[in-house]
Amino acid sequence: MGWTTAHVPDQSGRTALVTGASAGIGFETARVLASRGAHVVLACRDTGRGRAAAERIDGSTEVVPLDLASLASVRRAAGLVRERHRRLDLLVNNAGVMFPSYRRTEDGFEAHAGVNHLGHFALTGLLLDLMTSVPGSRVVTVASLAHRVGFGRLDEVAARSSTGRRSMTAYGRSKLANLLFARELQRRLVVAGAATVSVAAHPGLSPTALWQGDPPSLARLPVAAGMRWLAQPVEAAALPSLRAAVDPAVHGGAYLGPSERFGGRGAPELARSSRAARSVAGQGRLWTLSEELTGVRYVCEPAVLEAPAVESVSAPAVVVCPVTGARA
């Protein structure tokens, strides 16, 4: 028997923020955390849908408006959270877009890059100092199997491109960025001696609303066939994110995903990623670019590290410097 919601420990006294929590995997993640006693902040673009979702959750919740396609909205959401809470135990960067119908975000970024990576990079930076002294606190970034088709690196040209808006490559590139970010964040948290750890997860395949868009024509048939054979219910697809968030046996830098059918379904276990996702140089380049594009800078800079890419569970390294959080 693999890891299930029955393994989620008591979350009483903890505060969790889940982006994209009005439906799908985000909703299921929020629902389970609240059912175990956590106070859950549902950060949603559509607050009406967010409130409707909160009414379906048995537990303590609140709704915060968050549009990851707008850095101004990200700043407002972070400000609201900071006004209402003095600490944050869990931040689950779950929301995302796939093959969106619009070309660019409010700030001029290609939609996949802007929403899936840059919006979450900014949100994490603006909230991180609510977490770094909280024992057991975690940042969970939801990636995807599609990170393997994210050819090339996310540079400023790609981030601002109006082309490829509905391509699997553009989506995959943003999911590759999620993994690079999660690992670079973990490296910096370790060097800073923070109590917080960074973990990544992917849900495998599930017929959530994310797949209800209009995929590129060449992808329609394989997507439909793959869904029939590989997909799992949303309740199962949320398990990697939940395990990444609450399992004390999962250490910082780990990457979790379904264990069966090429990672499409099954109980959550350690998952493998592409070589590009393990590039320490790529992680550093993306971090620098993300700070430049979002204007959010994480204050504590780590020393130069020669650490290997993390592909398995490992113990935290030695403390080097204090964390002072992040400021825009």
SULDAQUI-V944458 format. One record per pair of residues at least 12 apart in sequence whose C-alpha atoms are under 10 Angstrom apart, sorted by sequence separation. I is the first residue (numbers start at 0). J is the second residue. If there is no record, write none. Layout:
I,J
I,J
This chain:
17,29
29,41
41,53
49,61
50,62
63,75
64,76
65,77
98,110
99,111
157,169
184,196
185,197
210,222
243,255
255,267
256,268
257,269
258,270
16,29
40,53
49,62
50,63
63,76
64,77
97,110
98,111
184,197
185,198
210,223
242,255
243,256
254,267
255,268
256,269
257,270
15,29
39,53
48,62
49,63
63,77
96,110
97,111
104,118
158,172
182,196
183,197
184,198
240,254
241,255
242,256
254,268
255,269
256,270
17,32
26,41
47,62
49,64
64,79
95,110
96,111
123,138
157,172
158,173
181,196
182,197
239,254
240,255
253,268
254,269
255,270
256,271
25,41
46,62
63,79
95,111
96,112
153,169
181,197
182,198
210,226
239,255
240,256
253,269
254,270
255,271
15,32
25,42
39,56
45,62
46,63
47,64
63,80
95,112
96,113
97,114
123,140
151,168
180,197
181,198
182,199
206,223
238,255
239,256
253,270
254,271
255,272
302,319
14,32
15,33
25,43
45,63
46,64
95,113
96,114
97,115
149,167
150,168
151,169
181,199
204,222
238,256
239,257
253,271
254,272
301,319
302,320
13,32
14,33
20,39
39,58
40,59
41,60
42,61
43,62
44,63
45,64
46,65
95,114
96,115
148,167
149,168
150,169
153,172
180,199
181,200
237,256
238,257
239,258
249,268
301,320
13,33
20,40
21,41
33,53
38,58
39,59
40,60
41,61
42,62
43,63
44,64
45,65
94,114
95,115
120,140
148,168
149,169
151,171
152,172
153,173
178,198
179,199
206,226
236,256
237,257
249,269
300,320
10,31
11,32
16,37
20,41
21,42
22,43
36,57
37,58
38,59
39,60
40,61
41,62
42,63
43,64
44,65
45,66
94,115
95,116
119,140
146,167
147,168
148,169
149,170
150,171
151,172
152,173
178,199
204,225
205,226
206,227
236,257
299,320
300,321
10,32
11,33
13,35
14,36
15,37
16,38
17,39
18,40
19,41
20,42
21,43
30,52
34,56
35,57
36,58
37,59
38,60
39,61
40,62
41,63
42,64
43,65
44,66
93,115
94,116
145,167
146,168
148,170
149,171
150,172
153,175
177,199
178,200
204,226
205,227
235,257
299,321
300,322
9,32
10,33
11,34
13,36
14,37
15,38
16,39
17,40
18,41
19,42
20,43
21,44
26,49
29,52
30,53
33,56
34,57
35,58
36,59
37,60
38,61
39,62
40,63
41,64
42,65
43,66
44,67
92,115
95,118
145,168
146,169
148,171
149,172
152,175
153,176
177,200
178,201
204,227
207,230
299,322
4,28
7,31
8,32
9,33
10,34
11,35
12,36
13,37
14,38
15,39
16,40
17,41
18,42
19,43
20,44
21,45
29,53
32,56
33,57
34,58
41,65
42,66
43,67
44,68
92,116
94,118
95,119
116,140
145,169
146,170
147,171
148,172
149,173
151,175
152,176
204,228
205,229
206,230
207,231
243,267
298,322
299,323
7,32
9,34
10,35
11,36
12,37
13,38
14,39
15,40
16,41
17,42
18,43
19,44
21,46
27,52
30,55
31,56
32,57
33,58
34,59
42,67
94,119
115,140
145,170
146,171
147,172
149,174
150,175
204,229
205,230
206,231
207,232
242,267
243,268
279,304
297,322
298,323
299,324
5,31
9,35
10,36
11,37
12,38
13,39
14,40
15,41
16,42
17,43
18,44
19,45
21,47
22,48
26,52
30,56
31,57
32,58
33,59
92,118
93,119
115,141
116,142
145,171
146,172
148,174
149,175
203,229
204,230
205,231
206,232
207,233
231,257
239,265
241,267
242,268
243,269
279,305
282,308
297,323
298,324
299,325
4,31
7,34
8,35
9,36
10,37
11,38
21,48
22,49
26,53
29,56
30,57
31,58
32,59
33,60
67,94
68,95
92,119
115,142
143,170
144,171
145,172
146,173
147,174
148,175
149,176
174,201
203,230
204,231
205,232
206,233
236,263
238,265
239,266
240,267
279,306
297,324
298,325
4,32
7,35
8,36
9,37
10,38
20,48
21,49
30,58
44,72
66,94
67,95
68,96
91,119
92,120
143,171
145,173
146,174
147,175
202,230
203,231
204,232
205,233
236,264
238,266
239,267
279,307
296,324
297,325
298,326
20,49
21,50
22,51
26,55
27,56
29,58
30,59
67,96
142,171
145,174
146,175
202,231
204,233
205,234
207,236
235,264
236,265
238,267
239,268
278,307
279,308
296,325
297,326
298,327
19,49
21,51
22,52
26,56
30,60
92,122
143,173
144,174
145,175
146,176
205,235
206,236
229,259
230,260
235,265
236,266
237,267
238,268
239,269
277,307
278,308
279,309
295,325
296,326
297,327
4,35
21,52
29,60
42,73
92,123
142,173
143,174
144,175
146,177
202,233
204,235
205,236
229,260
235,266
236,267
239,270
277,308
278,309
295,326
296,327
20,52
21,53
90,122
91,123
142,174
143,175
146,178
203,235
204,236
205,237
228,260
229,261
230,262
231,263
232,264
235,267
276,308
277,309
294,326
295,327
20,53
43,76
72,105
90,123
141,174
142,175
202,235
203,236
229,262
230,263
231,264
276,309
277,310
294,327
42,76
70,104
71,105
140,174
142,176
143,177
202,236
203,237
229,263
230,264
231,265
274,308
276,310
293,327
42,77
68,103
69,104
70,105
71,106
142,177
143,178
201,236
202,237
228,263
229,264
230,265
68,104
69,105
70,106
90,126
141,177
142,178
201,237
202,238
203,239
228,264
229,265
67,104
68,105
69,106
90,127
116,153
140,177
141,178
142,179
200,237
201,238
202,239
226,263
272,309
290,327
42,80
66,104
67,105
68,106
69,107
140,178
200,238
201,239
202,240
225,263
272,310
66,105
68,107
69,108
87,126
142,181
200,239
201,240
271,310
40,80
68,108
86,126
87,127
90,130
140,180
141,181
199,239
200,240
270,310
271,311
21,62
68,109
86,127
87,128
88,129
89,130
112,153
117,158
140,181
199,240
200,241
269,310
270,311
20,62
68,110
86,128
87,129
88,130
112,154
116,158
139,181
140,182
198,240
200,242
201,243
269,311
67,110
68,111
70,113
85,128
86,129
87,130
88,131
138,181
200,243
269,312
16,60
68,112
69,113
70,114
74,118
77,121
81,125
85,129
86,130
87,131
88,132
89,133
198,242
199,243
200,244
14,59
15,60
16,61
18,63
68,113
69,114
73,118
77,122
80,125
81,126
84,129
85,130
86,131
87,132
88,133
112,157
113,158
198,243
199,244
14,60
16,62
18,64
19,65
67,113
68,114
72,118
73,119
76,122
77,123
80,126
86,132
87,133
88,134
89,135
90,136
91,137
92,138
93,139
94,140
95,141
112,158
113,159
138,184
197,243
198,244
16,63
18,65
19,66
67,114
68,115
70,117
71,118
73,120
74,121
75,122
77,124
78,125
81,128
86,133
88,135
89,136
90,137
91,138
92,139
93,140
94,141
95,142
108,155
109,156
111,158
112,159
138,185
165,212
167,214
197,244
18,66
19,67
66,114
67,115
69,117
70,118
73,121
74,122
77,125
78,126
81,129
88,136
89,137
90,138
91,139
92,140
93,141
108,156
109,157
110,158
112,160
137,185
165,213
166,214
167,215
196,244
18,67
40,89
67,116
68,117
69,118
70,119
73,122
76,125
77,126
80,129
87,136
88,137
89,138
90,139
91,140
92,141
93,142
108,157
109,158
110,159
165,214
166,215
38,88
39,89
40,90
42,92
44,94
67,117
68,118
72,122
73,123
76,126
86,136
87,137
88,138
89,139
90,140
91,141
92,142
108,158
109,159
110,160
165,215
166,216
167,217
37,88
39,90
42,93
43,94
67,118
68,119
70,121
74,125
87,138
107,158
108,159
109,160
110,161
164,215
165,216
166,217
167,218
198,249
37,89
42,94
66,118
67,119
70,122
73,125
74,126
107,159
108,160
109,161
111,163
112,164
163,215
166,218
198,250
199,251
203,255
65,118
67,120
106,159
107,160
108,161
109,162
110,163
111,164
196,249
197,250
198,251
199,252
200,253
201,254
202,255
203,256
204,257
67,121
107,161
109,163
110,164
111,165
196,250
197,251
198,252
199,253
200,254
201,255
202,256
203,257
67,122
103,158
104,159
109,164
110,165
111,166
115,170
146,201
196,251
197,252
198,253
199,254
200,255
201,256
202,257
203,258
254,309
255,310
103,159
116,172
117,173
120,176
143,199
144,200
145,201
195,251
196,252
197,253
198,254
199,255
200,256
201,257
203,259
252,308
253,309
254,310
255,311
32,89
65,122
102,159
103,160
112,169
115,172
116,173
120,177
131,188
136,193
137,194
138,195
139,196
140,197
141,198
142,199
143,200
144,201
196,253
197,254
198,255
199,256
200,257
203,260
252,309
253,310
254,311
102,160
103,161
111,169
112,170
115,173
116,174
119,177
136,194
137,195
138,196
139,197
140,198
141,199
142,200
143,201
144,202
145,203
203,261
204,262
205,263
251,309
252,310
253,311
254,312
102,161
103,162
110,169
111,170
112,171
114,173
115,174
116,175
117,176
134,193
135,194
136,195
137,196
138,197
139,198
140,199
141,200
142,201
143,202
144,203
203,262
204,263
205,264
252,311
253,312
101,161
102,162
109,169
110,170
111,171
112,172
113,173
116,176
117,177
120,180
124,184
131,191
132,192
133,193
134,194
135,195
136,196
137,197
138,198
139,199
140,200
141,201
142,202
143,203
144,204
202,262
203,263
204,264
251,311
252,312
253,313
102,163
103,164
111,172
112,173
115,176
116,177
119,180
120,181
123,184
131,192
132,193
133,194
134,195
135,196
136,197
137,198
138,199
139,200
140,201
141,202
142,203
143,204
201,262
202,263
203,264
250,311
251,312
252,313
29,91
102,164
111,173
112,174
115,177
116,178
131,193
132,194
133,195
134,196
189,251
201,263
202,264
203,265
249,311
250,312
251,313
252,314
28,91
101,164
102,165
110,173
111,174
116,179
117,180
130,193
131,194
132,195
188,251
189,252
202,265
249,312
250,313
251,314
252,315
16,80
100,164
101,165
109,173
112,176
116,180
120,184
130,194
131,195
203,267
248,312
249,313
250,314
251,315
28,93
98,163
99,164
100,165
112,177
128,193
130,195
131,196
185,250
186,251
202,267
248,313
249,314
250,315
25,91
98,164
99,165
129,195
130,196
185,251
186,252
201,267
25,92
26,93
97,164
98,165
99,166
128,195
184,251
185,252
200,267
25,93
97,165
98,166
127,195
184,252
185,253
200,268
24,93
25,94
97,166
98,167
182,251
183,252
200,269
201,270
14,84
23,93
24,94
97,167
181,251
182,252
200,270
14,85
15,86
16,87
20,91
23,94
98,169
99,170
181,252
182,253
199,270
14,86
15,87
16,88
17,89
18,90
19,91
20,92
22,94
97,169
98,170
181,253
182,254
13,86
14,87
15,88
16,89
17,90
18,91
19,92
20,93
21,94
97,170
181,254
13,87
14,88
15,89
16,90
17,91
18,92
19,93
20,94
96,170
97,171
178,252
13,88
14,89
15,90
16,91
17,92
18,93
19,94
95,170
12,88
13,89
14,90
15,91
16,92
17,93
18,94
19,95
97,173
178,254
16,93
17,94
18,95
96,173
10,88
95,173
95,174
92,177
186,279
178,272
182,276
183,277
178,273
181,276
182,277
183,278
141,237
179,275
180,276
182,278
183,279
186,282
175,272
178,275
179,276
182,279
183,280
141,239
142,240
175,273
178,276
179,277
183,281
184,282
141,240
176,275
177,276
178,277
179,278
183,282
184,283
139,239
140,240
175,275
176,276
179,279
182,282
183,283
18,119
139,240
175,276
179,280
180,281
181,282
182,283
183,284
139,241
141,243
174,276
175,277
179,281
180,282
183,285
184,286
139,242
140,243
179,282
180,283
183,286
18,122
139,243
140,244
178,282
179,283
138,243
139,244
176,281
177,282
179,284
180,285
89,195
137,243
138,244
139,245
176,282
179,285
180,286
88,195
89,196
90,197
91,198
92,199
93,200
137,244
179,286
91,199
93,201
136,244
137,245
177,285
191,299
135,244
136,245
176,285
180,289
190,299
191,300
99,209
135,245
176,286
187,297
190,300
191,301
97,208
98,209
135,246
188,299
190,301
191,302
96,208
97,209
98,210
100,212
135,247
139,251
142,254
144,256
187,299
188,300
189,301
190,302
96,209
97,210
98,211
99,212
100,213
137,250
138,251
141,254
142,255
143,256
176,289
184,297
187,300
188,301
190,303
95,209
96,210
97,211
98,212
99,213
137,251
140,254
141,255
142,256
187,301
190,304
94,209
97,212
98,213
99,214
139,254
141,256
186,301
187,302
25,141
96,212
97,213
98,214
186,302
24,141
97,214
98,215
144,261
187,304
144,262
186,304
143,262
144,263
196,315
186,306
15,136
194,315
13,135
14,136
15,137
16,138
17,139
186,308
193,315
13,136
15,138
152,275
186,309
192,315
149,273
151,275
185,309
192,316
147,272
148,273
150,275
183,308
190,315
192,317
193,318
144,270
146,272
147,273
149,275
182,308
189,315
190,316
191,317
192,318
193,319
144,271
146,273
147,274
149,276
182,309
188,315
189,316
190,317
191,318
192,319
193,320
144,272
147,275
153,281
182,310
188,316
189,317
190,318
191,319
192,320
193,321
194,322
143,272
144,273
146,275
147,276
152,281
186,315
189,318
190,319
191,320
192,321
193,322
146,276
152,282
154,284
155,285
158,288
185,315
186,316
188,318
189,319
190,320
191,321
192,322
193,323
153,284
154,285
158,289
188,319
189,320
190,321
191,322
193,324
152,284
153,285
188,320
190,322
191,323
152,285
155,288
159,292
187,320
188,321
154,288
155,289
158,292
188,322
153,288
154,289
187,322
153,289
155,291
155,292
93,240
92,240
91,240
91,241
91,243
91,244
90,244
89,244
88,244
89,245
120,286
124,290
121,289
120,289
121,290
128,297
120,290
125,295
127,297
117,288
118,289
121,292
122,293
124,295
125,296
117,289
121,293
123,295
124,296
125,297
116,289
117,290
120,293
121,294
122,295
124,297
121,295
123,297
124,298
117,292
118,293
120,295
121,296
117,293
120,296
121,297
120,297
24,202
117,295
113,292
113,293
24,205
23,205
23,206
24,207
23,207
24,208
108,292
22,207
23,208
24,209
22,208
23,209
106,292
22,209
106,293
132,321
131,321
132,322
131,322
132,323
131,323
132,324
131,324
128,322
130,324
127,322
128,323
129,324
127,323
128,324
129,325
127,324
128,325
126,324
127,325
128,326
125,324
126,325
127,326
124,324
125,325
126,326
124,325
125,326
123,325
124,326
125,327
31,234
124,327
121,325
28,233
121,326
27,233
28,234
31,237
121,327
26,233
27,234
31,238
24,232
25,233
26,234
27,235
28,236
29,237
23,232
24,233
27,236
28,237
32,241
23,233
24,234
27,237
28,238
31,241
22,233
23,234
24,235
26,237
27,238
28,239
24,236
25,237
28,240
29,241
32,244
23,236
24,237
27,240
28,241
32,245
23,237
24,238
27,241
28,242
25,240
24,240
28,244
24,241
74,295
70,293
70,294
70,295
15,244
4,234
3,234
4,235
7,238
3,235
4,237
3,237
4,238
7,241
3,238
6,241
7,242
10,245
2,238
3,239
6,242
9,245
2,239
4,241
7,244
8,245
3,241
4,242
7,245
8,246
2,241
3,242
6,245
7,246
8,247
2,242
6,246
7,247
2,246
74,327
1,258
2,265
3,266
1,265
2,266
3,267
1,266
2,267
0,266
1,267
2,268
1,268
